[in-house]
Amino acid sequence: MLPDVHSPAAIRACAWRRRALLILTLLTLAVAPASAAVVVAGGQITPVSAPGPGYVNDNSHPFPYLVFLPNGYSASGGPYPLVLSLHGNGEVGNGSSDGTLIASTANQLGYLFANGPLPLIRNGSTYFGDRNVIVVQPQSNLSGGAAFNAQRVDATMRHLLSTYRVDSSRIYGMGLSAGGGGIVRFAYNYGKTASYQLAVIVPFANIEGLGTTYTDFSRFSGSITWFIGCSDDSIAPPILATGRIWSGYGEGFAGGISRYLEQAAKGGAVPVSSVRNRCLNTHPDLAAITAGGFNTRGTIPATQLTRTYTGHFDPASASGWAWVADQTFTAGTRLQVTIRDGGGHSGWTQTMGTGSSPNLPFWNWLLAQRLGQSPTGYDVGTTPSVVATGIVVSPAAVTMTVGQTRQFTALAVDIGGVAVTPQPTLAWTCGVGGEITANGLFTAKNATHAVVVTASLAGTAISRTATVTLAIKGSVQVMPVDATQPAPPFGYVAYLPEGYNPASGTSWPLVIHLPHTSESGDGTNTTANAQQLYTRMVKHGPLHQVVSESWDFPAIVLAPQVLTNWTKPANVKRFVEYAKANYRIDADRVYMTGHLEGANGTLRYALAYPGELAAILPIETSAPTTVDQAVALGTVPLWMVHSFADPLVSRTISIGWIDAVAAGRSGGASDVMASYPGYRGDRNHFAVDCDATTGKPSNPDGDITTITNATCTTGSSIIAFPPGVSFGSTMFGMWSGSDALPFARLKVGGETAVYTVARGYPTQLNLTTKRNAATAITTVSIQTPVGYNATAYRRDDGSWVWNRRQLWTGTLPDQQVLTLFYQQKAENAWATTWANWNVWNWLFSHVRSPLAVG
C-alpha cells in the first residue's frame, strides 16, 4: 500500500480549514437538550460508544459512531437501507459525547456534523426520515491512510448488521478524503464477503493510491463504483482515481477496475499499458495534456478544465471511456469518474447538498440502486424508476354510505415519486366495517369508526392507507313537544332509515330508546335551553351510533325525553301508540332498550305490556325482580347487560332478572353464575381469566392501587388504612364478598406472595391468611384481578353456555342472554353494548311471538 499523500503541513492546513468551517456551521445549530438520543428532522440521532480499545472481527465494533434512525423504526419491521459514511482527517476525534452532539474538545463525536449526510439531517432535512434510511457515521481517532483500517470497518459493519434491521441488498458505502481511501480499502478487502456486499461505493476526494496492494479488481465488480473529485484538489488529486501515470503511482483505481471489466468482457488479459485504461487520456478537456502538464501534486490546471465531466467505462467503445458533461450516472455501467471544475478538497458538498437541502438527484439515484440489479441512470432533474419504495393510494380519503362501493387504485413509485415499471402486484386489506376485493373494490359496511383501507407490497414493509368515513344514509329529525303537529306526549329525536316513505306501504321495525335521567328534559329544543333535546338524545344509545359513528340502522329509532324518569309504563305506552299512529311501524317488530333508569323503564313497560314487544335490551338496571314479575314478562326475549364491578348498581340485580326469568319459564331453579368462568361458579368472585384445568386465574395482577402509610404487622391478617382513606369499602365492598366467601386476590407492596381478600371495610382490608413477612409495611400496592367480558346463553335444557365476548352468531340460544363486563363503570356496559352489531343483530332477529300476546 502506498504511503499517505498528505504532508504534515497540508494535513494541518486542511484540519484548520475544516475546523473553522465546522465552528461556523455549528454556530447555526440549535442546541438540543442533553440526552442519549437527539431528536432531529424525521427521526433521532444517537451516539454509540465503542466497547473498548482494539477490535475483534465479530459483532463488536472498534469505532464509536452516530446513528440516525428514522421515525417509526422501533415499531416497524423494516428492513432499512444503510448508508455508511466515513469521515476525513478534519473529523478525527476521541469518540466522546455529552449527549448534545455539539462539537467541542469534550465532545468529539460532534465533529461528524461537518460533512456527510448527518449535517443535512441535523440542519432540518426530512429526506432520510421520509425514506426510512439508516445513516451511520463512525469516528476514527487516527489520521490519513490509517484512519479506517479495513478490518476495523468490517468489525463495525458486522456489528451494524447484527444490531439494526438492514436491507442487505441496499448497503451504500461512501467516504470523504481519508474516509474515501478507507471505503476503498474496506470494499476491496471486505466489501464482497459471504455475509454482506456493498451495493454502491462512492469515494469523495479519495486519497488512496494504487500501489501493489490492489491486484484483484474482481472484488469491486459486484458493486457500483463512482469516484468523485475536484480538478483543483491539491490534497487528493483526481490522478489517484483516474490512473494517469505520475511519479510512480502507476495505474489508478479507475484504470485498474476498467482493465478488469474489459478483461471480463473480452475473456482475456488486458495489458496495463493499454491506453483504454488511461481515463484522463480520453477526457474532453485533458486528452491532449501530457504527463508533464500536471503540477507536482497531480492537480489539473484550472485553465485546462472548462466544465464538470463524468466518464464511464465502456468496453464496447473504441476509446474504452465515454464522457458526458456535468455530473451524471449512465444506466448499466458499474464504474464512473466525475471530475468537477473546482471545489478544492470539499467538492463533495456539491454532490451531497448543503444546509438542509440534499442534492435530490444524487440521493435518489443512490437509494434506487440494489445489489444484483443493473445500475440505473441519474441526471439533474430526473429520477430513476426501478425500485418501488412507496405507494400512492387514490382516493386518500372518501365519505361513503353503507352498502356503497368504491374503486380504490394504488400505484407503486420509486424514491422520487415516479411510477415504477413494471408495476408490482399490490395486496388490499381493510379494517372492520368494510370488505375489499383483490383489485381494490371496496364495499362499505356498518362500523363504529372510520374504516382504514391499506395497499401493501408483498414481502416488504411498504404500505399506504386511505380512510373511509361512513355517512348516514337516513335522516335525523328533532321533534320538540312544543312545535310538532300532531303534538307528541314527549319531545323526541327520530332516525328514519334510507328508503323510508310514509306514503308507501312498507312498514319498518321500531327501536324505542329510553334514556337515563341524566338526559332528562322538558322536550323542547329552543335556543334558551341550548337545544338540549337533540344534544342529550344523541349522547348515548342507537342515535349516538347514527350521529357520531355514521351507522345505518334498518329500523326507525325514536328517543323520547322525559322530565324525570320512566316510572309509569302508561306514559311510555302513550309514546309507542303515537309512534304507531304517525310512522309506518311493523307492530310485530317493536324493540325497546335503555340504560339505568331507561333500563328500569324498559322492564316496567315489558311487564305491563308483555304482548307489545319483540325483544328488550336493558342495560344496568337497578330495579330488583321477583319470580312473579319474571312470569309476567312472558316469553319476551331478554338480553341483560351489567358491569361486573359497578360500585353503584350491583350486578346481582341483572343476574337476578336472568335467573328469575329462566326459572319462571322452565318451572325450576336457575343459577347462571353456577357455570360462570373465572372461579368456577363462585358468584362472589370477580371474573378473571383462568387456567382451563386448574381454574386458577392466569392473570391475577391487574390494576395497581397504591396506598401510602398503610400498616400490616407480621402475623396480622388486617391491612389498616390511614385516616381519610376508604378504599376498602368503595373498591372491594362492591363485589359482595364476606368473611366466609372471599372474592379477590392481591399482592402487598413488592412482595411475591398472593393474598386472598375476604372483605373490604372503610378503613381496612381483611385477608383470609395471615401475613408472615418478617417486617411491617407502611405502603400497600394492591393489584386486583383483570377480568374479561363474558356472555351467557341459556340452552333448551336449562343449562348455560358462556362466551368470552359479547357475541351472537344466530346459532346460539337467544331467549335469555346475560353479558357481564369486567369494568367498574356502568358506562362501559352500555357504550360497548350499543356499539356492538352482534347485539343489534340479535335484537332485529326477533319477531313478536303470538304466545306473548294477551
C-alpha positions, 0 to 999 in steps of 0.5 A: 500500500502506498504511503499517505499523500498528505504532508504534515503541513497540508494535513494541518492546513486542511484540519484548520480549514475544516475546523473553522468551517465546522465552528461556523456551521455549528454556530447555526445549530440549535442546541438540543437538550442533553440526552442519549438520543437527539431528536432531529428532522424525521427521526433521532440521532444517537451516539454509540460508544465503542466497547473498548480499545482494539477490535475483534472481527465479530459483532463488536465494533472498534469505532464509536459512531452516530446513528440516525434512525428514522421515525417509526423504526422501533415499531416497524419491521423494516428492513432499512437501507444503510448508508455508511459514511466515513469521515476525513482527517478534519473529523478525527476525534476521541469518540466522546459525547455529552449527549448534545452532539455539539462539537467541542474538545469534550465532545468529539463525536460532534465533529461528524456534523461537518460533512456527510449526510448527518449535517443535512439531517441535523440542519432540518432535512426530512429526506432520510426520515421520509425514506426510512434510511439508516445513516451511520457515521463512525469516528476514527481517532487516527489520521490519513491512510490509517484512519479506517483500517479495513478490518476495523470497518468490517468489525463495525459493519458486522456489528451494524448488521447484527444490531439494526434491521438492514436491507442487505441488498441496499448497503451504500458505502461512501467516504470523504478524503481519508474516509474515501481511501478507507471505503476503498480499502474496506470494499476491496478487502471486505466489501464482497464477503459471504455475509454482506456486499456493498451495493454502491461505493462512492469515494469523495476526494479519495486519497488512496493510491494504487500501489501493489496492494490492489491486484484483484479488481474482481472484488469491486465488480459486484458493486457500483463504483463512482469516484468523485473529485475536484480538478483543483484538489491539491490534497487528493488529486483526481490522478489517484482515481483516474490512473494517469501515470505520475511519479510512480503511482502507476495505474489508478483505481479507475484504470485498474477496475476498467482493465478488469471489466474489459478483461471480463468482457473480452475473456482475456488479459488486458495489458496495463499499458493499454491506453483504454485504461488511461481515463484522463487520456480520453477526457474532453478537456485533458486528452491532449495534456501530457504527463508533464502538464500536471503540477507536482501534486497531480492537480489539473490546471484550472485553465485546462478544465472548462466544465464538470465531466463524468466518464464511464467505462465502456468496453464496447467503445473504441476509446474504452471511456465515454464522457458526458458533461456535468455530473451524471450516472449512465444506466448499466455501467458499474464504474464512473469518474466525475471530475468537477471544475473546482471545489478544492478538497470539499467538492463533495458538498456539491454532490451531497447538498448543503444546509438542509437541502440534499442534492435530490438527484444524487440521493435518489439515484443512490437509494434506487440502486440494489445489489444484483440489479443493473445500475440505473441512470441519474441526471439533474432533474430526473429520477430513476424508476426501478425500485418501488419504495412507496405507494400512492393510494387514490382516493386518500380519503372518501365519505361513503354510505353503507352498502356503497362501493368504491374503486380504490387504485394504488400505484407503486413509485420509486424514491422520487415519486415516479411510477415504477415499471413494471408495476408490482402486484399490490395486496388490499386489506381493510379494517372492520366495517368494510370488505375489499376485493383483490383489485381494490373494490371496496364495499362499505359496511356498518362500523363504529369508526372510520374504516382504514383501507391499506395497499401493501407490497408483498414481502416488504414493509411498504404500505399506504392507507386511505380512510373511509368515513361512513355517512348516514344514509337516513335522516335525523329529525328533532321533534320538540313537544312544543312545535310538532303537529300532531303534538307528541306526549314527549319531545323526541329525536327520530332516525328514519332509515334510507328508503323510508316513505310514509306514503308507501306501504312498507312498514319498518321495525321500531327501536324505542330508546329510553334514556337515563335521567341524566338526559332528562328534559322538558322536550323542547329544543329552543335556543334558551335551553341550548337545544338540549333535546337533540344534544342529550338524545344523541349522547348515548344509545342507537342515535349516538351510533347514527350521529357520531359513528355514521351507522345505518340502522334498518329500523326507525329509532325514536328517543323520547325525553322525559322530565324525570324518569320512566316510572309509569309504563302508561306514559311510555305506552302513550309514546309507542301508540303515537309512534304507531299512529304517525310512522309506518311501524311493523307492530310485530317488530317493536324493540325497546332498550335503555340504560339505568333508569331507561333500563328500569323503564324498559322492564316496567313497560315489558311487564305491563305490556308483555304482548307489545314487544319483540325483544328488550335490551336493558342495560344496568338496571337497578330495579330488583325482580321477583319470580312473579314479575319474571312470569309476567314478562312472558316469553319476551326475549331478554338480553341483560347487560351489567358491569361486573364491578359497578360500585353503584348498581350491583350486578346481582340485580341483572343476574337476578332478572336472568335467573328469575326469568329462566326459572319462571319459564322452565318451572325450576331453579336457575343459577347462571353464575353456577357455570360462570368462568373465572372461579368456577361458579363462585358468584362472589368472585370477580371474573378473571381469566383462568387456567382451563384445568386448574381454574386458577386465574392466569392473570391475577395482577391487574390494576395497581392501587397504591396506598401510602402509610398503610400498616400490616404487622407480621402475623396480622391478617388486617391491612389498616388504612390511614385516616381519610382513606376508604378504599376498602369499602368503595373498591372491594365492598362492591363485589359482595364478598364476606368473611366466609366467601372471599372474592379477590386476590392481591399482592402487598407492596413488592412482595411475591406472595398472593393474598386472598381478600375476604372483605373490604371495610372503610378503613381496612382490608381483611385477608383470609391468611395471615401475613408472615413477612418478617417486617411491617409495611407502611405502603400497600400496592394492591393489584386486583384481578383483570377480568374479561367480558363474558356472555351467557346463553341459556340452552333448551335444557336449562343449562348455560353456555358462556362466551368470552365476548359479547357475541351472537352468531344466530346459532346460539340460544337467544331467549335469555342472554346475560353479558357481564363486563369486567369494568367498574363503570356502568358506562362501559356496559352500555357504550360497548353494548350499543356499539356492538352489531352482534347485539343489534343483530340479535335484537332485529332477529326477533319477531313478536311471538303470538304466545306473548300476546294477551 
